[in-house]
Amino acid sequence: GPHFDWPPYSRVQETPEQVDHMRYEYAALLSMCDAYLGKVLDMMDELNLWDDTMLIVNTDHGFLLGEHDWWAKMVQPLYQEVAHTPLFIWDPR
């Protein structure tokens, strides 16, 4: 399908096929982020940083990918997909 750079901050008006396509592209972006986080973790291993380095991984919000018939993050009420975010903390102390 056509390339979607980013979905609009609006109600879903796209076809089910276009919604699926956007979800596939978003999943590809997440896979890339996971790969780069893996590189950070590998470097922590390689340089023996786990004993004296704090690592915090966080995000500021989730993202609606057609759930509740909306794209993006600016919809009230704040659904779990937007409000429930990951937070990983490694504190060697």
N, C-alpha and C positions, 0 to 999 in steps of 0.2 A: 504494500500500500504506500501512500504518499508519506513523506517524512514529516513528522510533527516535531518542531523544535521544542515546544512546551505547550501544554494545554492552556486555554484561556481561563481566567478566574471568573467562571460563570456557570450557569446550568449546562448540563450535558445536552448538546443538540446534535452530536455526531451519531452516525449509524453504529449499531453494535459491532460491526467489523472494524470501524475506525477506533472505537473505544478499546477493543482488543489489541489493535495495533499500537495504540499509545501505551497500553500496559506492558506490552512486549518491549517497547523502547525504554520505558522506565525501569523495567527489570534488567535490561542491559546496562543502564547507568548504575544501578545498584551493584551489579556484578563487577563493574569496573572499580567502584568505591571499595568493595570487599577485597579486590585484588591489591589495591594500593594500601589498605589497612594491613593486609597480610605482609606486604613489604616492610612496613614499620615494625610489625611484630617480629619478623625475621631478623631485622637489623638489631632489635633489642636482644635477641638471642645471640647473634653474631658478635656483638660488642659487650656481652655480659652486663647489660644495663638493668636487669630486673632487680638486682639487690639494692640499687641506690637511685632509681629513677621512678618518679610517679608518672603514670599514664592515665589520662582522662579522655574518653571519647564520648561525645554528646552531640545532640542536634537540638535545634530550637523548636521544631514542629514537624508533624507528619504532613501527609499530602493526600487529598482525596483524588482517586483515579476513577471517578464515575460512581463511587459509592454514594448513596443518598441522592443520586442524580445531580451531583456537583463535581466540578473540577477544582483542584487547588486547596487552599487553606483558609480562606476568609469567609467562612460560613458559620452562622450562629444557628443552633447551639454548637458548641465545640464537640464534634463527634470523637469517639475513641481513635479513629484513624489519624486525627490531627493532634489530639491531646496526649496520647500515649506514646512517649518517645524513649529511645534507648539511652542508657547512661551506663558506661563501663568505667570502673575506677580500679586501678592497681596502685596500691600504696604499700611499699615494701617496709614501712616502719613497723 
